[in-house]
Amino acid sequence: MYWQKVPLEALRPKYVLNGYPKAGLHLAELMLAPVVLPQPADGLFSDHWVGSFRGHAWTAEWLPTRNICFRLSRLQAGRLVKGHLGHSDEIEQFLYLTGAAVVFVYRDLRDVAVSQTHHILNPDDHQFEHPDKTIYQEMTFDEALSAVIEGLGPYPGVIERWALYAPWLGCEWVLKMPFERMREGPELAAQQLLEYGLRRVSGAIGLEMRLDDAEYARMVETMVAAAAQRQLSPTYRKGQVGGWRDVFTEQHKVLFKAHDGEGWLVQLGYESDEEW
């Protein structure tokens, strides 16, 4: 293995942006826009989206693994797909062997719950899809937030569904990207996204490569600027860090803790203990 300096165009990573619904995939996509293009429609698929659960990822009902991997197999070099992929050993191994740069985006689950609630209550069911918004429409925001936390009918609660994605955190080769880092430290996030993509390509071909320093700095600067254009995302709302504090009542806190038997907020580093 040896160093080789090459232009970015010769590397062409293929990115899979994966994350729990409403954790910040659109922000990651904005940041990567100067580096990779979305996977184009090819006659079989109409967009660059791939997921592992029925009902636009609002359920815990898995789609067939062969269908998921077939879609992922069509990802081209220099292109990007995004979606909500729960973890399975088969999907992880498939993505590793294809050399994909898999970025797992996560976020404070309380902010996720708030964002999911706004999504469900939004009357636009084109950009803000959900299989059955009507069962939430007569609720107040507080009631809908409670339903999102504990689950309602065929739609599991926010923590129950999160458990299907959480094992990605244990995959050493996957880049874990907190939403909060992209919002509060975009330059560091851009550097990590870019360097990770290069490492995945170089590892696949057995070379250790780096960009020209000037080109590297230019790409990071461009990625940071692109991420600031949040108005370009059709479903990006406020994207606040810690916005849950403005809407969580004591009842919501009690309900969340009752369903968070694994102590995810502490595991993820958002709290030091359960006394929040």
RANOR-V166275 format. One record per backbone hydrogen bond with DSSP energy under -0.5 kcal/mol. NH is the residue of the N-H (numbers start at 1). CO is the residue of the C=O. Records with the same first field share a line. If there is no record, write none. Layout:
NH->CO ; CO
This chain:
4->208
6->4 ; 210
10->7
11->7 ; 8
12->8
15->13 ; 79
16->101
17->15 ; 81
18->16 ; 103
19->83
20->105
23->20
28->24
29->25
30->26
31->27
32->28
33->29 ; 30
35->32
36->32
37->78
39->80
42->45
43->45
50->82
52->84
54->61
57->53
58->55
59->54
62->60
63->52
67->64
68->64
69->65
70->66
71->67
72->68
73->69
74->70 ; 71
75->72
78->12 ; 13
79->76
80->37
81->15
82->48
83->17
85->83
86->84
87->164
92->88
93->89
94->90
95->91
96->92
97->93
98->94
99->96
100->95
101->14
102->100
103->16 ; 101
104->102 ; 175
105->18 ; 103
106->177
111->108
112->108
113->109
114->110
115->111
116->112
117->113
118->114
119->115
120->116
121->117
122->118 ; 119
125->123
128->124
129->127
133->130
135->132
136->133
137->133
139->136
144->140
145->141
146->142
147->143
148->144
149->145
150->146
151->147
152->155
155->152
156->154
157->150
158->148
159->149
161->157
162->158
163->159
164->161
165->162
166->162
168->165
169->166
170->167
171->168
172->170
174->171
175->102
176->174
177->104 ; 175
178->176
179->106
181->178
182->178
183->179
184->180
185->181
189->185
190->186
191->187
192->188
193->189
194->190
195->191
196->192
197->193
198->194
199->195
200->196
201->197
202->198
203->199
204->200
205->201
206->202
207->202
208->2
209->207
210->4
216->212
217->213
218->214
219->215
220->216
221->217
222->218
223->219
224->220
225->221
226->222
227->223
228->224
229->226
230->228
232->229
233->230
234->232
236->233
242->240
245->242
246->243
247->244
248->244
253->249
254->250
255->251
256->252
257->253
258->254
259->255 ; 256
260->256
261->259
263->260
266->263
267->263
268->264
269->266
270->265
271->265
276->274
